[in-house]
């Protein structure tokens, strides 16, 4: 299974993705504004791998002038439905369909891992204007919460993927892993939470690529058992999901 095929697997669940995926806390955008030493009002932003527009919508609410770039057919259709007034162009982070020095800020929400950083970093720097910034972030797993750690281990076993370490990389290692070594980079880790129905929680976890590439039939038994376990932990069937947003913001040299 290639990274490209996993990235495009989201097309099979675009509506589910939009309905169940978590958003992002205001503190994330406060941190981006702090790094740029300006508000996002009027900032020319390109949101890359925009998906259904979860981050795009929040950037617009901050007053940014946003254009989206999205490779997936179904995701782009759902994006248009949710944000009909925002332009979305087809393309990916390895070859941005944008002019040189045309954007003040480039964002990758949950999508940087699908790029080849030997290509995506130079592309981002090409498109950014002088003084611009590249911001990448992920909602990561709060492994210090016991039920979340236990669920992650069950998911990894079911999907046949490695169990992730509970130890987060330090700043220098996170920057290296992101392919941003040599740039001026600031990192923030922002903890936040949301309460959702049990159905929404299950839809959220199964909208991940590791599940999508398996198909619904392969996931049916897992979901039945997961629902049973979670109903024991959350009798009211309201799940408190806890995240740590890992944000890296790099300045254009």
N, C-alpha and C positions, 0 to 999 in steps of 0.2 A: 504494500500500500504506500503510494507516494504522498509527499506533503501536499502536492497540488491536488490530488484526488480527495484527500481529506479536507482541504480547504473548500473545495467545491461541493463537498457533501452537504453543506448548509443549505444549498438550493432545494434539497428534498424536504426541508422543514422550515421554510422562511416564515410562514405564518406562526408556527409554534415558537420560533425564535423570538419574533417580535412580541408575542403575548407573554412569554415567560422569563426571558432573560433579565437579569438585574440591570439597573441603571448605574449611575455614578453619583457620589456625594458632592455637594457644593464645594467642599474643601479642596477637591481635586482641581477645580478650575480656579479657585483662589490661589493655589500654589503655582499654576501656570502663569497667571497674571503677575504674581510676585516675581517670578523668574524673568518675565519680559519687562517688568517695571512699567506696566501700563494695563489698563482694563482691556477686555476683549471687545469692547464696543468699536465697531468699524474695522477690526483686524481682519485681514484677508486670510481665510483659513481653507486649507484643503484637508478634508477628512478621508483618509485612505483606508480601503477595506471597510467602507462605511456600513456594510450590511443593510439592516432595515432602518438605520438612522438613529439608533439609540443615543450615541454621542453627538451626532450632528444636531439633533433637536436641542440638546442642552447648550451647545455652542451658540446656536441661533438665539436661544433665550437670553444669553449673555450679551447679545447685540453684535455678534460676529457676522461677517459677510462670508458665508460658507459655500463651497462647492464640494461635492462628494465624488469619490472614485470607487467603483465597485465592479469586480469581475463577474459576479454571479448573476445569471438571468433572473431567476426567481427572487433573489434578494433585491435586485434593482426594481422589480415590479412592486414588491412590498414597500420598498423605500418610497417610490412614487405615490403609493396609496397613502402612506403616513405623512409624507412631506411633499405634497404636489408642487409647491412653489420653489423648492430647492433643486438646482441643477445637479444631475448625477451623470457622470461620464463613465464609459466602460474602460477598464484598464486595471492594472495592479501596481503594487509598490515597486516592482523591479523595472518598470518602464512607464513612468508617469506621463499621461497625455496632457501635460501642462507646460506652459512656456517658461523659459529661463527667468529667474528673479521675479516671479509673479505672485508669490505668496509670502505673508509675514509669519505664518505658523502652519506647520504640517502636523497632523495628528494621526496616530494609529491606535485605535481602541480595540484591544483584543486581537489585533491582526498582524503585528510586527513579526511574530514567529513564523508566519507563512511566507516571508520574504527571504531572499538571498542577500544578506547584508553587504556582500561585496558589490552588489548592484544597487540595493535600495538606499544605502547611505549616500553614495555619490549622487543618486537621483534626487534625494531630498535636498541635498546641499545645492544642487543645480537649480531647483525650483524656488528655493528660499531667497528672499531678497537680503541685502545687507542688514545685519541686526536681527534677522529672523531666527526662529527656534523650531526644533523638531521635538515633539512630545509623544512618547509612547507609554501606554499603560495597560495593566491587566487587573481584573478582579481576581485575586488569588485566594487560595484556601486558607482559612484560619485553623491551622492544625492544632492549636492549643485548646480547641474546643473538642472534648472527647467524642461526642457523637459524630461530628464532622470528620474527624480523623478516621473513625471506624468506618463511616460510609465511604470515604475515599479509598480505603483498603478493599472494601467489597467491590467498588466500581473497577478498580485496577485489576482485580482478579477476574472479574466478569469480562472485561474488555481486552484482557491480555496485554496490558501495558504496565510499565514499571511503577511501583509504589514510590511516590515522591518523598524525598527527605523532609522531615519536619524542621530542619535547620535552614533558614533562609540565607542565601549568599550575602556576603558583605557588599558594601557599595562598589568597591573596585572590581569584585568578581561579577556583580550584576552588570556593570558597565561593559566589562569584557565580553560576557555572554551575549549581550545585546549588540555587539559589534561596534560600539561607540568609543572605543579606546582612542585617545588622541584628541578628543573633543572636550570642551568644557561642559561638564554634565552635573546636574543636580538631581538627587534622588529623594523622593518622599514616599513614605509608607503610611497610608491613611486607613484607619479601621472604621468600618461602618456596618450597619445591619439593616435588614428589612424583614417584615413579617408577611408571609404569603400563605395561601391555602396549600394543603398537602398536594392537591392536584397540580397547582402551579409549580411547586417545588419539583415534583417528579417530571413535569414537562421541561423544566429548566435543565435538570441534569441530563435528560435524554436528548436534549438539543445539542449536546457536545459531539464533536466529530467522531470520537472513539465509539460512541453509541450508534451514530448515524450510519457508519460504514458497515455495521453488523446487520442492520435491518430490523424491522419491527418484530418479526417472528422470533428472532434470536433473543430479543430483549424482554419478551412477554413474561417468562417465568421470573426473571430477575425483578421486574417491576412489581409483580404480585408479592414476592417476598419482601421487597423493600417497603412497600405500602404497609404490610403487616408490622414490620419492625418500627416504622415511624409512627404508626397509630399508637403503639405502646409508649413511645417516648413523648408524643404530642397528642394526648387524647382528644383535645378540642380540634384537631386536624388543622392547626395553624402553626406553621414552621417558622422559627426564627433563624434565618440565614445570616451568617456573619462572614464578612469579607475583609481582606486587606488589599486596598488598591496599591499596586506597586507602580510608581510613576518615575520615569526618567525624562528629563528635559535637557536637550543639547543645544548649545548656541552655534549658529553658523559662524565659522572662523572669519 
